[in-house]
Amino acid sequence: MLTTIPFSGFYGSIHDSEIDNVLEQMVSDSSGVSPVSDRISSDLWMHTGDCRTEYSRAYVENFTALLNGETGLKVALTWESLSSPREYNFATDRIFAELSFSDVQKLFCKVSKEKLDTAARERFTSRSGFISHYSPDWKEWGSLKEWDHNQIATILEALVSEFFPVDWEWALIEDFSGSGNLDNWVYDAMDAEGKRLVKIADYLRSREERQYRGHK
């Protein structure tokens, strides 16, 4: 079965900021000062490519680990795809994952039905600018086996509100940078020109460090 994963998207979020920080560090010295020109720094952004797929794969793995750790369940969520809108005016990125029906049943049995009531109302109550295609009452959704990715995701949203710590989304990604994985994802996604600019930045940084040691 298919579901989406609770995720704030890349645009204007902590995820976007983490990728931005990696790019800044690639053209900065140990004190955070960039030895390269503003032009090189700005050009680097144009050649970064898309590292978000690998990012979203790791996000699903960490989300699954946190979900199992906080709920005591043993469910398996497998990354399926990342969907990004052409424009971010009305939508954001969505991460899709697959899981078995037996795991959906485990999640449904575990979640507080009061939390599920709240999550369904928040997600599917029609309002100005939004017309819901689902009833805000999950009890009207029919057989659990027929629920789609949006309905199963509502269970996950309810479980997050019930079991996860307040800063759970940051907790999922805090090791991405420390492990060096995010740096690798960003660099691997760059085109040839982007990697050339990083090499220029590395050369200028090394030259500046040598000059500094020579004047000590």
C-alpha positions as CSV (number, residue, x, y, z in Angstrom):
1,M,0.0,0.0,0.0
2,L,1.1,3.6,-0.6
3,T,1.3,6.5,1.8
4,T,2.8,9.9,2.1
5,I,5.2,10.7,5.0
6,P,4.7,13.7,7.3
7,F,7.2,16.1,5.8
8,S,7.3,20.0,5.7
9,G,8.8,20.0,2.2
10,F,12.0,21.7,0.9
11,Y,10.8,25.2,0.1
12,G,11.5,27.6,3.0
13,S,11.9,24.8,5.5
14,I,14.7,23.4,7.7
15,H,15.5,20.9,4.9
16,D,16.1,23.8,2.5
17,S,18.2,25.5,5.1
18,E,20.4,22.5,5.6
19,I,21.1,22.2,1.9
20,D,21.9,25.9,1.8
21,N,24.3,25.5,4.7
22,V,26.2,22.8,2.9
23,L,26.6,25.0,-0.2
24,E,27.9,27.9,1.9
25,Q,30.4,25.7,3.7
26,M,31.7,24.5,0.3
27,V,32.9,28.0,-0.4
28,S,33.9,29.1,3.1
29,D,36.9,28.7,5.3
30,S,37.0,27.3,8.8
31,S,35.9,30.7,10.2
32,G,32.9,30.8,7.9
33,V,34.3,33.5,5.6
34,S,34.2,32.8,1.9
35,P,37.6,33.4,0.1
36,V,35.9,33.3,-3.3
37,S,34.1,36.0,-5.1
38,D,30.4,36.6,-4.8
39,R,30.1,35.6,-8.4
40,I,31.5,32.1,-7.8
41,S,29.3,31.7,-4.8
42,S,26.1,32.7,-6.7
43,D,27.1,30.6,-9.8
44,L,27.5,27.5,-7.6
45,W,23.8,27.6,-6.7
46,M,22.9,27.4,-10.4
47,H,24.9,24.2,-10.9
48,T,23.8,22.3,-7.7
49,G,21.4,19.9,-9.3
50,D,18.9,17.9,-7.3
51,C,20.1,16.1,-4.2
52,R,16.6,15.8,-2.8
53,T,16.0,12.2,-3.9
54,E,18.8,10.8,-1.8
55,Y,17.8,13.1,1.0
56,S,14.2,11.8,0.9
57,R,15.3,8.2,0.9
58,A,17.3,8.7,4.1
59,Y,14.4,10.7,5.6
60,V,12.1,7.7,5.1
61,E,14.6,5.4,6.8
62,N,15.0,7.7,9.8
63,F,11.2,8.3,10.0
64,T,10.6,4.6,10.1
65,A,13.2,4.1,12.9
66,L,11.7,6.9,14.9
67,L,8.2,5.7,14.4
68,N,9.1,2.2,15.6
69,G,11.1,3.5,18.5
70,E,8.4,5.8,19.8
71,T,5.4,3.5,19.3
72,G,7.1,0.1,20.0
73,L,5.9,-1.2,16.7
74,K,7.8,-3.0,14.0
75,V,6.7,-1.7,10.7
76,A,8.6,-1.3,7.4
77,L,8.2,1.8,5.3
78,T,10.1,1.7,2.0
79,W,10.8,4.8,-0.1
80,E,8.8,4.9,-3.3
81,S,9.2,8.4,-4.8
82,L,9.5,12.1,-4.2
83,S,7.0,14.4,-5.8
84,S,7.7,18.1,-6.2
85,P,5.3,20.8,-7.5
86,R,6.3,23.0,-10.4
87,E,5.4,26.0,-8.2
88,Y,5.1,26.2,-4.5
89,N,2.1,28.6,-4.3
90,F,-0.4,25.9,-3.2
91,A,1.6,22.7,-2.6
92,T,4.9,21.4,-1.4
93,D,7.1,18.4,-1.8
94,R,5.6,15.0,-0.9
95,I,7.5,11.8,0.0
96,F,5.8,8.6,-0.9
97,A,6.5,5.2,0.8
98,E,5.2,1.7,0.5
99,L,4.1,-0.6,3.4
100,S,2.1,-3.8,3.7
101,F,-1.5,-3.9,4.7
102,S,-0.6,-5.8,7.9
103,D,1.6,-2.8,8.8
104,V,-1.3,-0.4,8.1
105,Q,-3.4,-2.5,10.5
106,K,-0.7,-2.2,13.2
107,L,-0.6,1.5,12.8
108,F,-4.4,1.8,12.9
109,C,-4.6,-0.3,16.0
110,K,-1.9,1.7,17.8
111,V,-3.2,5.2,17.1
112,S,-5.5,7.0,19.5
113,K,-8.9,7.3,17.7
114,E,-9.3,10.8,19.2
115,K,-6.0,11.8,17.6
116,L,-7.2,10.3,14.3
117,D,-10.4,12.2,14.6
118,T,-8.4,15.5,15.0
119,A,-6.0,14.7,12.2
120,A,-8.8,13.8,9.8
121,R,-10.7,17.0,10.6
122,E,-7.6,19.2,10.2
123,R,-6.6,17.6,6.9
124,F,-10.0,17.2,5.2
125,T,-12.4,19.9,6.4
126,S,-13.3,22.2,3.5
127,R,-12.6,25.9,4.0
128,S,-12.0,29.0,2.0
129,G,-9.6,28.1,-0.9
130,F,-9.8,24.4,-0.2
131,I,-12.4,21.9,-1.2
132,S,-11.9,18.5,0.4
133,H,-12.6,15.3,-1.6
134,Y,-12.6,13.3,1.6
135,S,-15.0,13.2,4.5
136,P,-13.4,14.8,7.6
137,D,-14.8,11.8,9.5
138,W,-12.5,8.9,9.0
139,K,-15.3,6.5,10.1
140,E,-17.0,7.2,6.7
141,W,-13.9,6.1,4.7
142,G,-14.9,2.5,4.4
143,S,-12.7,-0.6,4.6
144,L,-9.2,0.1,5.8
145,K,-7.9,-2.1,3.0
146,E,-9.3,0.4,0.5
147,W,-7.7,3.5,2.0
148,D,-5.4,5.5,-0.2
149,H,-2.1,7.3,0.4
150,N,-3.8,10.4,1.9
151,Q,-5.9,8.4,4.3
152,I,-3.1,6.2,5.5
153,A,-1.0,9.3,5.9
154,T,-3.6,10.6,8.3
155,I,-2.9,7.7,10.6
156,L,0.8,8.7,10.5
157,E,0.0,12.3,11.2
158,A,-2.0,11.3,14.2
159,L,0.7,9.0,15.5
160,V,3.2,11.8,15.1
161,S,1.1,14.1,17.2
162,E,0.6,11.4,19.8
163,F,4.0,9.9,20.2
164,F,6.7,12.1,18.6
165,P,8.8,14.8,20.4
166,V,8.1,18.4,19.4
167,D,11.4,18.7,17.4
168,W,10.9,15.4,15.7
169,E,11.6,16.6,12.1
170,W,14.9,18.1,13.1
171,A,15.8,14.9,15.0
172,L,15.4,13.0,11.7
173,I,17.9,15.0,9.8
174,E,20.5,16.2,12.4
175,D,22.9,13.5,11.5
176,F,22.8,14.2,7.8
177,S,25.4,16.9,8.0
178,G,27.5,15.5,10.8
179,S,27.9,12.2,9.0
180,G,29.0,14.0,5.8
181,N,26.2,12.3,3.9
182,L,24.5,15.6,2.9
183,D,27.7,17.0,1.6
184,N,28.1,13.9,-0.6
185,W,24.5,14.1,-1.8
186,V,24.9,17.8,-2.7
187,Y,28.3,17.3,-4.4
188,D,27.3,14.2,-6.3
189,A,24.2,16.1,-7.7
190,M,26.3,18.9,-9.1
191,D,27.1,19.2,-12.8
192,A,30.6,19.5,-14.1
193,E,30.7,23.3,-13.8
194,G,29.5,23.2,-10.2
195,K,32.2,20.7,-9.3
196,R,34.8,23.0,-11.0
197,L,33.6,26.0,-8.9
198,V,34.0,23.9,-5.8
199,K,37.6,23.1,-6.8
200,I,38.3,26.8,-7.4
201,A,37.0,27.5,-3.9
202,D,39.1,24.7,-2.4
203,Y,42.2,26.1,-4.2
204,L,41.6,29.7,-3.0
205,R,40.9,28.5,0.5
206,S,44.1,26.4,0.6
207,R,46.1,29.4,-0.8
208,E,44.7,31.7,1.8
209,E,45.6,29.2,4.6
210,R,49.2,28.9,3.3
211,Q,49.6,32.7,3.2
212,Y,48.2,33.0,6.7
213,R,50.7,30.3,8.0
214,G,53.5,32.1,6.2
215,H,52.8,35.4,8.0
216,K,52.7,33.8,11.4
